[in-house]
Amino acid sequence: MKIKDRAKPKVPPVEPGVYMAVCIGVVDLGEQYSEMYKSYSNKVKFIWALPSETIEIEGKMEERQLSKEFSVATKKNSKLRTFLGGWNSKNYSDEDFMELDLFDQLGKACQLNVVLNDTGEYANVDSVMPIPKGFPAPVSKTEMFTWDMDDWNDAVFEKLPAWTQEQIKKSTQYQKYHAPETTIAVNTDTGEVCPI
């Protein structure tokens, strides 16, 4: 048994190309650690539905979804600023960009240029473009959602997709909000953990 045969994604990737899409989720992932850069930065994730592409999941036809994650950075050449400028057809001034509410992207339609990774197993959003003038915007049937780390709500958190919850749990904010309230002590002789 080879690992590559067992580690393949369960859902085949979307084929490369340009798709009409609707933003159905904007998720504040909080402060996340980057192994590559050995530092923490605030992250945001945009999630899109592709109304023209469906797949059967647990006996139900669902719209295909794609997502892209960004560090929240304000530099003119930051990936987030460039991406949002393309999506919104706007060359942001520093002042305008600082006032931008990322949750306002929820429900906005766009075109996504999709490419496959090196192995062809995963589809990635490469770039974004606005819908051409005169074209009808796509409409998604998928329920939309946002998550704001500064407005923690356990009931809302439980409704988020499991993979989104797992990412949020890695944030420094989650660790702070959910730190153990009980102080514990470890008996060095027996290894037994006891509350203090």
C-alpha positions as CSV (number, residue, x, y, z in Angstrom):
1,M,0.0,0.0,0.0
2,K,1.5,3.3,-1.1
3,I,0.8,6.5,0.8
4,K,0.0,8.4,-2.5
5,D,-2.9,6.0,-3.1
6,R,-4.4,6.7,0.3
7,A,-3.7,10.4,0.6
8,K,-5.6,11.5,-2.5
9,P,-8.4,14.0,-1.9
10,K,-11.9,12.5,-1.6
11,V,-13.4,15.1,-4.0
12,P,-11.8,15.5,-7.5
13,P,-10.6,19.1,-8.1
14,V,-12.4,21.6,-10.3
15,E,-10.9,21.7,-13.7
16,P,-8.6,24.7,-14.5
17,G,-10.3,27.6,-16.2
18,V,-12.3,30.8,-15.5
19,Y,-15.5,30.4,-13.5
20,M,-18.3,32.7,-12.4
21,A,-18.4,32.7,-8.6
22,V,-20.1,34.3,-5.6
23,C,-18.4,35.0,-2.3
24,I,-20.3,32.9,0.3
25,G,-17.9,33.2,3.2
26,V,-15.5,35.7,4.7
27,V,-13.7,34.2,7.7
28,D,-11.4,36.0,10.1
29,L,-8.9,33.3,10.9
30,G,-7.2,35.4,13.6
31,E,-3.5,35.5,14.2
32,Q,-1.9,32.4,12.7
33,Y,1.7,31.1,12.8
34,S,3.6,30.7,9.5
35,E,6.1,27.9,9.6
36,M,7.7,29.3,6.4
37,Y,8.2,32.8,7.8
38,K,8.5,31.8,11.5
39,S,6.1,34.5,12.6
40,Y,2.5,35.3,13.3
41,S,0.1,37.4,11.2
42,N,-3.6,38.0,11.0
43,K,-5.3,35.9,8.2
44,V,-8.5,36.1,6.3
45,K,-10.1,33.5,4.1
46,F,-12.6,34.1,1.3
47,I,-14.8,31.2,0.2
48,W,-16.7,31.2,-3.1
49,A,-19.4,29.0,-4.6
50,L,-19.3,28.1,-8.3
51,P,-23.1,27.9,-9.1
52,S,-22.4,26.3,-12.5
53,E,-20.4,23.5,-11.0
54,T,-22.0,20.9,-8.7
55,I,-20.9,17.7,-7.1
56,E,-22.8,15.0,-5.2
57,I,-21.9,14.9,-1.5
58,E,-23.6,12.4,0.8
59,G,-26.4,11.9,-1.7
60,K,-27.1,15.6,-2.2
61,M,-26.0,17.9,-5.1
62,E,-23.9,20.8,-3.8
63,E,-22.3,23.8,-5.5
64,R,-18.5,23.4,-5.8
65,Q,-16.5,25.7,-3.5
66,L,-13.1,27.3,-3.6
67,S,-11.2,29.4,-1.1
68,K,-8.2,31.6,-0.8
69,E,-6.3,32.7,2.3
70,F,-4.4,36.0,2.8
71,S,-2.3,37.7,5.4
72,V,-4.0,41.0,6.4
73,A,-1.3,43.4,5.1
74,T,-1.7,47.0,4.0
75,K,1.3,47.5,1.7
76,K,0.5,48.6,-1.8
77,N,2.0,45.3,-3.2
78,S,0.4,43.0,-0.6
79,K,-1.4,40.0,-2.1
80,L,-4.6,41.0,-0.3
81,R,-4.6,44.6,-1.6
82,T,-3.8,43.5,-5.2
83,F,-6.5,40.8,-5.1
84,L,-9.2,43.0,-3.7
85,G,-8.2,45.8,-6.2
86,G,-8.7,43.4,-9.1
87,W,-12.0,42.0,-7.6
88,N,-13.5,45.5,-7.0
89,S,-11.9,47.2,-10.0
90,K,-10.3,49.8,-7.7
91,N,-6.8,51.1,-7.2
92,Y,-7.0,51.8,-3.4
93,S,-5.4,54.7,-1.8
94,D,-3.8,53.9,1.6
95,E,-6.7,55.7,3.4
96,D,-9.4,53.9,1.4
97,F,-7.8,50.5,1.9
98,M,-7.5,51.0,5.6
99,E,-11.2,51.7,5.8
100,L,-12.2,48.7,3.7
101,D,-14.5,46.2,5.5
102,L,-13.6,42.7,4.3
103,F,-17.1,41.4,5.3
104,D,-18.5,43.7,2.5
105,Q,-17.2,41.2,0.0
106,L,-19.8,38.7,1.1
107,G,-22.3,38.1,-1.7
108,K,-20.2,39.8,-4.3
109,A,-19.9,38.0,-7.7
110,C,-16.7,37.7,-9.6
111,Q,-14.7,35.6,-12.1
112,L,-12.1,33.3,-10.7
113,N,-9.1,32.0,-12.6
114,V,-8.5,28.5,-11.3
115,V,-5.3,26.5,-11.7
116,L,-4.2,23.1,-10.4
117,N,-1.3,22.5,-8.1
118,D,1.9,20.7,-9.3
119,T,0.4,17.3,-8.7
120,G,-3.0,18.1,-10.3
121,E,-4.8,17.1,-7.1
122,Y,-6.0,20.4,-5.8
123,A,-7.6,23.5,-7.5
124,N,-6.3,26.9,-6.4
125,V,-7.7,30.4,-7.0
126,D,-4.9,32.1,-9.0
127,S,-6.6,35.5,-9.7
128,V,-9.9,37.3,-9.6
129,M,-11.7,39.6,-12.1
130,P,-15.0,41.5,-11.8
131,I,-18.0,40.3,-13.8
132,P,-18.0,42.0,-17.3
133,K,-20.4,44.8,-17.7
134,G,-23.8,43.7,-19.1
135,F,-23.3,40.1,-17.9
136,P,-25.8,38.8,-15.3
137,A,-24.1,38.0,-12.0
138,P,-24.3,34.4,-10.8
139,V,-26.6,33.5,-7.9
140,S,-25.6,31.0,-5.3
141,K,-28.0,28.8,-3.3
142,T,-25.4,28.1,-0.7
143,E,-25.9,29.7,2.7
144,M,-23.5,32.6,3.3
145,F,-21.6,33.2,6.5
146,T,-19.0,35.4,8.1
147,W,-16.8,34.9,11.2
148,D,-15.4,37.7,13.2
149,M,-12.7,36.7,15.8
150,D,-13.5,39.9,17.8
151,D,-17.1,38.9,18.2
152,W,-16.8,35.4,19.5
153,N,-20.0,33.4,19.6
154,D,-19.9,29.7,20.4
155,A,-23.3,29.0,18.7
156,V,-22.1,30.6,15.4
157,F,-18.7,28.9,15.7
158,E,-20.4,25.4,15.8
159,K,-22.2,26.1,12.5
160,L,-18.9,26.8,10.6
161,P,-17.5,24.1,8.4
162,A,-15.3,21.7,10.3
163,W,-12.2,22.6,8.3
164,T,-12.8,26.3,9.1
165,Q,-13.2,25.5,12.8
166,E,-9.9,23.6,12.8
167,Q,-8.0,26.6,11.3
168,I,-9.6,29.0,13.8
169,K,-8.6,26.7,16.7
170,K,-4.9,27.3,15.7
171,S,-5.2,31.1,16.2
172,T,-3.7,32.9,19.2
173,Q,-7.1,34.3,19.9
174,Y,-8.8,30.9,20.2
175,Q,-6.0,29.7,22.5
176,K,-6.6,32.8,24.7
177,Y,-10.4,32.5,24.7
178,H,-10.2,28.8,25.5
179,A,-7.3,28.5,27.9
180,P,-7.9,26.1,30.7
181,E,-9.5,27.8,33.7
182,T,-8.2,25.2,36.1
183,T,-4.6,25.2,37.2
184,I,-3.1,21.8,37.2
185,A,-0.1,20.2,38.8
186,V,1.7,17.1,37.7
187,N,3.0,14.6,40.3
188,T,6.6,14.0,39.1
189,D,6.8,10.6,40.8
190,T,3.6,9.1,39.4
191,G,2.9,11.4,36.3
192,E,-0.6,11.9,37.7
193,V,-2.3,15.2,36.7
194,C,-4.3,16.9,39.4
195,P,-6.3,20.2,39.6
196,I,-5.0,22.7,42.1
